[in-house]
Amino acid sequence: MYIFLKKKIYFLLIRVFYKFGFIYNPKFTTAFKNIHTEDCTFFDLQNLSEFDHSKFTKNHLITVLDRKDNYLNINKYIFECWVKNNFYSYSDNLDNFYTHKKKILKSFLNTPSRTYKKKIYLLPYYHNQAGHFMAEVFGSMIFFLELFKKRDLNEKILIICPSKKWEDFFKKFYNKNVIFFSDTFFLKKNTIFEKSQILPKFHPFQNYIILKNILSSKIENNNFKNKKIFLTSERVERISNIKDVILYLKKKGFMIVNPKKFSIINLFKILNSAKVVISESASIAHNIHIARNKPYYLLLPNSYKVINKKWYRLTTIYNNFHSSLYNPIYCKNSTKKRYIVPLQEQIKVDLKKLSFL
């Protein structure tokens, strides 16, 4: 205590007499008064210890239904899952924290549960919507699958993913170490995994770094270096004049790429080496974040010029990881409707803004 007080007094005198101080402030800047910052947790993944096979315990996977999937498959549903360990489920996201807490509690209290008795590894959180899957959990999944493969382990990781194409991806590279259940399995009942361990879920920033590091050897190529690509879901809900945009870009030699029509690896390869890429914004752009290290263009709503801090961690944060790579092409909203969640707006593309492509 004496040494601490002595240091405090010493540096206080230095500041008073010499006008000098030294403080910890990683957010310091004088250039931008209102710049937004985010805290980020990183797991040290170097030289991880061996898995302790005596630490399998009971964990409860709780499913929360979100909505119908109106893009990939109208017969499917979008849902999230949280793992309850002892008394708590866990989140690394404070946005909508209390809303999620209520939803999880409601499912925990009202949804029946089944028991699964085989050994299994889980993540603390799952999301089967493509954008959130890629941005939040994909990196954790393949990091530990690669680790299992290197250590020649026979353990299984529970995979919840957006579609059959994603299941095919995991089976192609990690079939020995993955286990899937149908969406109905999760939606009908919650599941108590009697013998399970919980792996870390990475922050989106670490998630993307891991994905790029692992996938680079699988997707880097020169096969499409002369191609110009328009990445689009072809949905009028996204772009009101999408048919005109597609026709215009086709005349300029663009290949129209809808993720639904390509395998995961082929999609990543196309985006990796294409000469020019222009894309819709929101979830579809995560494919580019993962696959591409060259500049590209994003069709963005004008509202994107102002950061929505309330939804930042769930939406806006993702494009940040490609700052200095993507070039925005801002577009007017097709309607005056106000959207609560960013990047949900329907835009109308001014074709004159695409004339330089």
N, C-alpha and C positions, 0 to 999 in steps of 0.2 A: 504494500500500500504506500509506504514511504517513497519507494523508488518511482512509483507511478505519479505521485503528487509532485515529486521533484522534477520529473520530465515535463509535466503539464506547466509548472511555473516557469521552467527554463524556456520552453517554446512560446509561452505567452509573452515573456520579456523580449524574446527575439522579434516577435511580431510587432510589439509596441515600439521598440527602439530602432529596428532595422527595416520595418515595413515588409517583412517576409514571413510567409507561412507555407505549409505543405500539407494538403488534405487529400483524402480519397474521394473522388467524384468521377466515376466513369461516364457520366452523362454530360460533362462540362462542355459547353460551346458558347461563344459570343455571337456567332454568325446567324444562328437560327434560334429564335426565342421560343418558338412553339413546336419544335420538332418532336415527334412522338418517339418514345423509347419503349422497349420491351425487355423484361428479364428473361433469361434463357438458361435452363438447366442442361448441363452436359454430363453424360456418363463417361467415365474413363474406361475405355474398352480395351486398353492395352494389357496383355498378359493376364487375362481373366483366370481365376482359379478354377479348379475342377468342380463339376457339379456335385453337390452333396445328395446322394440318392436316399439318404435317410430323412430328408426334410420334406417329403410329400405330405401335404396336409389337406384338410377339407376347405374348399372354396366354392362360393355360390355365384354362378353367372346369371345376371339379371338382365332381361331384354326389355327395351323400351321401343315401342312401335312409333315411327315417325309419320310416314305417308306412303301412298302408292308410288311405284316407280313408273313414271310416265314417259321415260326415255328408253332405257335398256329393255324393259319388259313390263308391259302393263299388268301382267299377272303376278309380278313380284312386289315386295314391299321394302321400303327403306327402313332400317332399324339400327339402333345402337345397343351395345351391351357393356355393362360394367361388372367387374368382379367384386363381390363382397368377401373380404377377408376378415374373419372374426366379426367385429361389430361394424366395420367401415367398408364403404366403397371409396375409390380414390379418383381424383381428377387432377390433371396438370393445367387446367384451363379455368380461369376465374370468370370469363365471359359466360353469362347465363348460368352461373354456378347454382343459384338457388332454384331456378326453374328446373334444371337437371335433377337436383336433389329431390324435388317433389315428384318428378316423373319416376325416378328410380324407386322411391319409397312406395308409390302407388303400385308399381309392378310387383315389388317385393311382397306387399301385403295381399294383393288380389290375384296374382297368377300362381297356379299350382306348380309344384316342382317335381322333377324326377331325379334319380340318382345314377351317376356314372362311376363305375368302380375301377376302371383301368387307369394306369398312370398316364399323366398328360401334363404338358406345359401350356400355360395360358399367358395372355397379355392382360393388363389391368383394364383395357378398354378396346372395344371393337366398333367399327362403323362399316356398313356394307355399301354406302354411297360412294361412287368411284372417286370423286374429288377428295373427300375426307379420308377414304381408305389410302390413297396414294400419299397424301400429305401428312397423315397422322400415324399410321401403323405399318405400312408396307416396309419401311426401312428396318424397323425392329424385327419383323418377321424374317426377312431374308438374311439379316446379320446373324441371327441365332441359328437359322437353318444352315448357313455356311459353316458356322462353328460346329454344329452337330456333324456335318459332313467331314470336316477336317479331323475331328476327333473320332470318327467312325462310330458314332453313337446310334443306337436304335430308337431313341426316344422320339415321341411325337409332339408336335406343336399344333394346337387348334388353330385352323385358318378359317376366317370368315371374310369372304371377298365379294365383289360386285356381281360376278357373272361366271358362266361356264368357261369363257375364254381365260379368265384369271385362274380358275381351277386348273385348266390345261397347262398354264404357265408353271404353276407350282409343281404339278405332277411331272412335267418334263425335266425339271432341274432338281427337285427335292422329294421325289415320290416316297422315298423310304421314311421320311421324317414328318410327313404332313397327315392330318386327319381332317375330314370335312363332314359336316352334317347338313341336311337340307334346311332351307329357310324355315320351313314348317316346324322343324325340330325346335328351333329357337323361339318361334312365335307362339307355339301352343303352350309350352311350359318353360319355366326357368330350370336351370340344371345345377345340381350339387355335385361337384367333382370331388369324390372322396379322397383321391390320391393325386394331388396337383401341386405344381409350383408356379409362381408368377414371375415372368421375365420383365425387364424394364421396358417401358414405352418411351421412345425418344421424343424430345421436342422436335417440331417440324424442321427446324434448321439442321439439327443433327441427322434427322431422318433423311433429308435430301442429300446431305454429304455422303452418308452411308450408301444410299441408293446409287448415286453416281459412281462411287468407288467400286462397288460390286458389279454393277451392270455394264460398266464401260467395256470390259473385255467381251461381253456378249453382244453389244449393239454397235460398236464403232465400225464404220464401213465407208466405202466410197461409191456404193452402187447407185446412189440417187443424187450425186453431186451436180448433175445438170437439170434436176427437176425443180419446178416451182410448185409449192404445196399450199392448198387452202384447207386448213383443219377446221371442220365444221360438223355439228350434229344435224345440220339441215333442218332445224326446227324453226318454224315461223314464230314460235314463242320467244325465241332469242333474237332473231333478226326479221323484222316484218317484211322486208323485201329480199329475203334470202334467195328466191328463185332468180331475181335479177342479178344479184351479186354473183351467184354461181355461173350464170350464163356469161356475165361480163368477164369473169376471171378465166373461164374456159377459153374464151376468144383470145385471151392474152397468154395462153399456153399453160395454164395451171392445171394440176392434177387435184381433183376433189377427194379429200381423205376424210371419211367418216369412221371414227374408231370402232363402231359396231361391225364394220365390214373387214377388219383386219385382225390377225392374231396380235397378241401383246408385243412379242418380240419384233415382228415385221413392222408394226406401227412405230416402235421406238427406233428401228433402223432407218425408216424413211425420214423421220424427224431429225435424226442425228446428222445425216449427211446431205439433206436437201439444200439446194442453192439458195432458195428463198422460201420462207414460211410465213404465212399470215394466218391468224387464228381468231376465233371467237374467244371471249374472256371466260372467266369462272372455271368450273371443274375441268373442262376439256383441256385447258392450258397446262394442267399439271403434267400431262404427257410430255409437253415440251420442257418443262422444268427438269424432268428426270432425264430426258434423252438428248437435249441439245446444249451445245456450248458456243454456238454462233448466234449472231443477232437475228431477230425476227420481229414481226409486227403483230400487235394486239388491237383488236377492235373493242374499244372501251366506251361505256356510257359517259357523258359529260360529268355526271355526278361523281365519277371516280377521281376527279381533280381535287375533291375535298375528302380527306380521310375520315371515315366513319369509325371513331375510336371505340364506340360501344361494341361493334362487331369485328373489331380489328383481328383479334386472335383466331376467329373462325373463318375469316374471309380475306381481308386485305393483306394480311401478313405474308401470304404465300407468294404473291408476285414480287415481294420485296427481295426474295432470294435471287431474282434475275434482274435486279437493278443494273443498268448499263448494258444489258443484253436486249431487252425488249424495247421497241419503239412504239409508243401509243398512237393510235389513230382514233381520235375522239369523235363520237357520233351522237346525234340528237336522240332523245327518247321518242318513241313512236306515240306514246300516250302521256297524259298528265298524271297518271296514277302514281302515287307515292309508294315506294317499296321499303319495307322495314329492313330486310336483309340486303346488303350491298350486292351488286353484280347480278341481280335478278331482273333488272330492267329489260324490256324489249326495246331494241334500238333500230333505227333506220339508217343504213349506210349510204352516205353521199358518194356515188360512184366516181365522181370527179376526184375525190381524195385518193382513189386507187390508181389513177392514171400513170403515176410514176413507176408502178411495179412492172 
